[in-house]
Structures are given as C-alpha cells and as structure tokens.
C-alpha cells in the first residue's frame, strides 16, 4: 500500500510526503494478496480511495444532501473498509449495515425528546465466531436496543451518524449521545450495572461531510456523558480517506478484543453460563 500511494503522490502531489509511522505494520497472513479474490489489492484499494475522495469533492461542491453523501461516499468507504481490505483473521465477525429508519426501542429511551436514529451500525455476526456456541433454549434473541426484530438478533459494536457538508455537527453529537444513552440502558438492564461498569466507554462516529470524528460516551450514576469529539480523518483527499479507514480499524480492533468478549461473558443469550 505504501509503495502504491507514494508513487501516486509523486505523480500528482510532489510536496506531500509519507512517513513510516503513518502505516500499520503489515501483519497479513495471506501471502499473495494481489491474487486473492476475497480481498482488494493495494492498487485496487488506492483506486477506490481516489474515487471516494473525488466523489466527496463533488458532493461538497454540489451541496448534496445527506442521502447523496451516504450513497456516493460513506457506503463505498465502509464497503472498502469492512469487506475488501484484509486486516486480521477474525474481521469477518464484524460487518456494517445501513439503518437510517431504525428506531430505538421505547423501553430504553429516557428523554422527553424524540428518540434519535443513526445511519449505520457495525454488527457482530455470532455464527462466524468458531468459539461461539449458541444456547439451544434461546428462541428469539434480543441483543440490542433497537425496535427492529430482525436486527435485534445481532449485538452491535459501534454506530455512525452522518450529516451533510455544512450540517449541524452539534446536533449529530447530541443524536449519538441519545442513541448511546439507550445503549447503556439496554446493557445495564440485560447484564446489570456491575457488568456494564466494566465497559469504561462506548465509541461512536459522527460524520459531517468530509470530516469523520470519534465521539465517546461514559456512564456514571445513571447519567450519560458525551465527551468532546475528535476528528480522525477527512475524505477530501486520498490520504484522508485512508486515515478514516485507519481510524475505523482501531474501532474494529477494540470491538473484537474488548466488546465482543464482554458480550460473550455477560449478555444473556450469548454468554455460555
């Protein structure tokens, strides 16, 4: 990836420079990634990242609405991240799904305002974990706080709320806070406060046009606190697109190493006790 990107920048932006610390260490176990039909090659990743950056610029210039940004920029980026870039051996356990019309279950909504929605969720697919064996007595599992009966069969890792370029970032963070408050309510009601307290925070992502930001919430004494957001990538350039993907990889790593084991230990229907 570094070689392909470095050559592209030499041809198009000679003042830009790449450094070793900007890249993950290559831990791929697939020797001939360029010959794999399951994963995109470095050149294919670069080609698609360039297209995403180009479409991001088009959406910005055209003052496109949120739906256009989702269709032209955000969904292709998530496809590239989740399904086409090889990162780790168990990454297929986590996948994304669009959920723009999915509501919070009213049982977990504690605010007078209308419950918020998000645009995407990253969901765990339990049957893809070879170490997981579903309890035989679970007929209709409910593993998350949404009202969608089909989506309820999947535990959720983190969520993404999008806004158009020039949209209200503060409102996006507020929506994520309300969504996370319902998530905390669900986790506490199903696992108990002692188990839920083992999760120090819940991450989410708010996107405003080009800009992708991390939003963290914490829970203490029945109060959900939304911390200041931190930008981690910008789709206005090819390097920015890859930075977004790098940030999402960090969130996936946390989800697989921290949240999924916690789910299997504590969430009824998933835990083996």
N, C-alpha and C positions, 0 to 999 in steps of 0.2 A: 504494500500500500504506500509506504513512504517513498519508494523509488518512483512509482507512477505519479504521485502527487507532486513530487519535487520536479519531475520533468515537465509536468503541465505548468507549474508556476514559472519555470524558466522561460517557457514559450509565451506566456500570457501576462505574467506579473513579476518581472525580474527583481523588483525591490522587496518582494515578500520572501521571507526565509523560514525554513523549517528547522527544528531542533529535535534531538533525540527524546527529550523529556515530554514532547508533545504527543508521544505514541505509547500505547500499551505494549508491554513485552509480548512477543509472539509465542503464545502457548498452544497453538493449534496442534491437534493430534492427527489431522488429515494431512498427509504428505503431499498429495497432488491436488491442491485446492482448485487450481485452474482447470483441472479435468473433471471436477465434481459436477454432477447435475443438480445437487441439492443446494449448493452454496455459490454465490456470485464470486467471480474472480476479482482481483484488485482493480483491473481496468474497468470491469463492469460496475463495480461499486463507485469508482470515480466518475464514470459516465453518468450514472444515475444521480449522484450527488450534484453534479453540474446542472443537470436538468431541474432538480429541485430548487437550486439557487436561482436559476433563470426564471422559473415559474413564480418563485417568491417575489422576485423583482416585478414581474408582470402584475401580480395581484396587488402589490403596493401601488404601482403606477395607476392602475385602473380603479383604485379604491374599492376593491372587491369585498363582498360581504363574507361573513364567517363561513358559510357553506362552501363558497368557492375556495377559500383558504384550506378548508378541510379536505376537499376533493383533490385539489391540484398540488398542494404542498404537504400537509400534515400526514395524510394517509399514505402517500408514496414513501415518505420518510419512515413512518412506522413499519411499513412493509419491508423496507430495506433493512431496518434495524432488527426486527423480530424474526423474519423468515428467510432472509437471504445472506446475512453476514454471520459467519461462523465465529463464535466467541468461546463457548465452553460446552462440555459434553452433555449437560443436562438442560440446556437453554430451551429445548422444545417443551419443557414443562410449563413455560410461561408464554402466553400469546395475547394479542390485543384484539379488542372488538369495539366497534363504534356503538355508542349507546345514547345518542342525542335525545331520545324520547323516553328514556328510562327514569322512573321516579324512585324516590326514597320511600321505603315502607313507612307508613304513617306512625307505626308503633315506635319508631326510633327518631322521629322528628320532634324536637322540643322547643321550637321557636314559633312566635305568632306569625312571622312572615312565611310566604310560600316556600316550600322545600325546593332546594336548588337541584339542578341536573349538571352533569358533566358530558363531555363529548366522547371520551374514550376511557376504557378501563383495561388494565393489564390483568388477566385472569390466570390462575393456576388450573391446569388440567390434571387432576389427581391420577387418572389411569395411566398417564405417561411416566409416572414415578414407579420404577420396578420394585422399590422397597415398600410401597403402599398397598395395603390390602383393605378394601372397603368392608366395614362391618355388615354382616348379612341382614341385620334387623333394621337397617335404615332404608325406608321405602321412598320417602320424598325429602331428600336433604335440603336444608336451607343454610347455605354457607356464607351469605352476605346480606346486606341491609337494604337491598333494592326490592321493588314490588314485582319484578319480572320473574315469573315462576320458572322459566327455562334458565335464565341467567343465575338464579339462586343456587343451582347445583354446582357453581364454581366459586371457590374462595377468591377474593380479589386482592391483588398486590398493591398497585397504586393507580391513581386516576389522573386524567389530563383534561383540563378545561381550556378552551380556546376562545380568543376574541379576535376580531378583525384588526387590521392595522389602524391605529388611532382609536381603538376601543378603550373601554374603561378597565384598566388593569386592577384598580382597587376593587371594583365590583367582582372581577374574576377571582381575586383572592378571598373576598367575602363568600362567594359561592363555594369555593373549595373548603373554607372553614365550616360552613353549614353542612356540606357533604361529609367532611371528616367528623363533625360532631355526631352525625348519625352513625358513622362507622364505629366511633368509640362507644356509643350507646349499645350498638349491636354486640360488640366484642365483650363488653362488661356484662351484658345480660346473659350471654351464652357461656362465658368462661369464668366469670367472677372478677372482682376488682383486683385480687391478688395476682392472678394470671395476667390480666390486662396491664398491670403496672410494670410487668417485665418488658413490655414494649415502651421504650423511652420516648418514642415519637412516631408519627406517621408522615410519610412523604407524599407529596403530590406535585403536579406540574401545571403551571398556568402559562399559556402561550398568548402573546399579543402580537399578531402579525408575524414579523421575523423573529421576535425575541422569545426565547424559552427560559423560564425561571423556575427554580425549585421553591416550593412552599412547604414548610414544616409546621405541623401542629403537635401540641403536647396536651396532656390531660392531667388535671390535678383538682381534687375536691369538687368533682362534677363540673368543672369549668374547662372548656376547650380554648386554648390559646393559639392564635395564628402568629407565627414569627415572621419577621421581615423576609421578603422573597430575595433570592439570589439568582442573578442571571448566569446561565451556564452555556449558552450557545445562541447563535444568530444565523438564520438561514439566508441572509443576504449575500453570502459568499460560500464557496465550496469548503473552505476551511471551517467556517461557521457551522455548516451542515454536519461536518464530521465531528465538530465539538458537541453538537446536540446529541449525536449518536453515542459519543463517548460518555456524556452525562447519563443517558438512558442505560448504558451498560453498567454504570455504577449502581443505579437504582435496581437493575435486574440482579446484580450480584448481592445486594442487600436483601432483596426479596427471596432469593434462593437460599442464601446462607443463614438468614435470621428469621424472616417472617414465615417461610414455609415450614421449617422445623417447629416453630412456635405453634402454627396451626395444627400440625400433626400431634403435638403434645397436649393441646388444650381445647380445641374446638370439637364439640360433640358431633359425631358422625365421621370425623376424621381421625380423632385420637384412638389409639389401639387399646385403651384401658377398658 
